[in-house]
Amino acid sequence: MFNVTPDAVAYMSSREAYTFLLDVVTGLQERGRVGANINNSVKAVKSWLGYNEVNVTGRIAIAKSSFISRFIDSSIA
């Protein structure tokens, strides 16, 4: 989707990593992913970046990130 290797992400500056995460969020939203799912992905990437000593401090707004979709099966067997 983004054609970026983990090695390239690990060597990004904090500003580059922030811009990369914004691009990831935008791309996932365009693909119709749920906000809570995007939020979990961003948390994982930010954690991995922190492990590689790249600190992302900017705020990343994700629409409906606290919304949990639930599917209710209304059919009667």
C-alpha positions as CSV (number, residue, x, y, z in Angstrom):
1,M,0.0,0.0,0.0
2,F,2.8,2.5,0.9
3,N,5.8,0.7,-0.6
4,V,7.9,1.5,2.5
5,T,10.1,-1.1,4.2
6,P,10.3,-1.5,8.0
7,D,13.9,-0.6,7.8
8,A,13.1,2.7,6.0
9,V,10.5,3.5,8.7
10,A,12.9,2.8,11.5
11,Y,15.4,5.3,10.1
12,M,12.8,8.1,9.6
13,S,13.1,11.3,11.6
14,S,10.3,12.1,14.0
15,R,8.7,14.5,11.5
16,E,8.9,12.0,8.6
17,A,7.4,9.3,10.8
18,Y,4.5,11.7,11.8
19,T,3.9,12.5,8.1
20,F,4.0,8.8,7.3
21,L,1.4,8.0,10.0
22,L,-0.9,10.7,8.7
23,D,-0.6,9.2,5.2
24,V,-1.4,5.8,6.6
25,V,-4.5,7.1,8.4
26,T,-5.7,8.8,5.3
27,G,-5.1,5.7,3.2
28,L,-6.9,3.4,5.6
29,Q,-9.8,5.8,5.9
30,E,-10.1,6.0,2.1
31,R,-10.2,2.2,2.1
32,G,-13.2,2.3,4.5
33,R,-11.5,0.9,7.6
34,V,-13.2,1.5,10.9
35,G,-11.7,4.3,13.1
36,A,-11.1,2.0,16.0
37,N,-9.1,-0.4,13.8
38,I,-7.1,2.5,12.4
39,N,-6.4,3.7,15.9
40,N,-5.1,0.2,16.9
41,S,-2.8,0.1,13.9
42,V,-1.4,3.6,14.7
43,K,-0.8,2.6,18.3
44,A,1.1,-0.5,17.1
45,V,3.3,1.5,14.7
46,K,3.9,4.3,17.2
47,S,5.0,1.6,19.8
48,W,7.3,0.0,17.2
49,L,8.8,3.4,16.3
50,G,9.4,4.1,20.0
51,Y,11.2,0.8,20.3
52,N,13.4,2.0,17.4
53,E,14.0,5.4,19.2
54,V,11.8,7.4,16.8
55,N,9.4,9.4,18.9
56,V,6.2,10.7,17.3
57,T,4.7,13.5,19.4
58,G,2.2,15.1,17.1
59,R,-1.6,14.4,17.6
60,I,-3.1,12.2,15.0
61,A,-6.9,12.6,14.7
62,I,-8.9,9.6,13.6
63,A,-12.6,9.9,12.9
64,K,-14.8,7.7,15.0
65,S,-11.9,6.0,16.7
66,S,-13.9,5.3,19.8
67,F,-16.8,3.8,17.8
68,I,-17.0,0.0,18.0
69,S,-19.0,-1.5,15.3
70,R,-21.2,-4.4,16.3
71,F,-23.0,-6.7,14.0
72,I,-26.2,-8.1,15.2
73,D,-27.6,-11.2,13.5
74,S,-31.3,-10.6,13.4
75,S,-32.1,-13.8,11.5
76,I,-34.0,-16.6,13.3
77,A,-32.6,-20.1,12.7
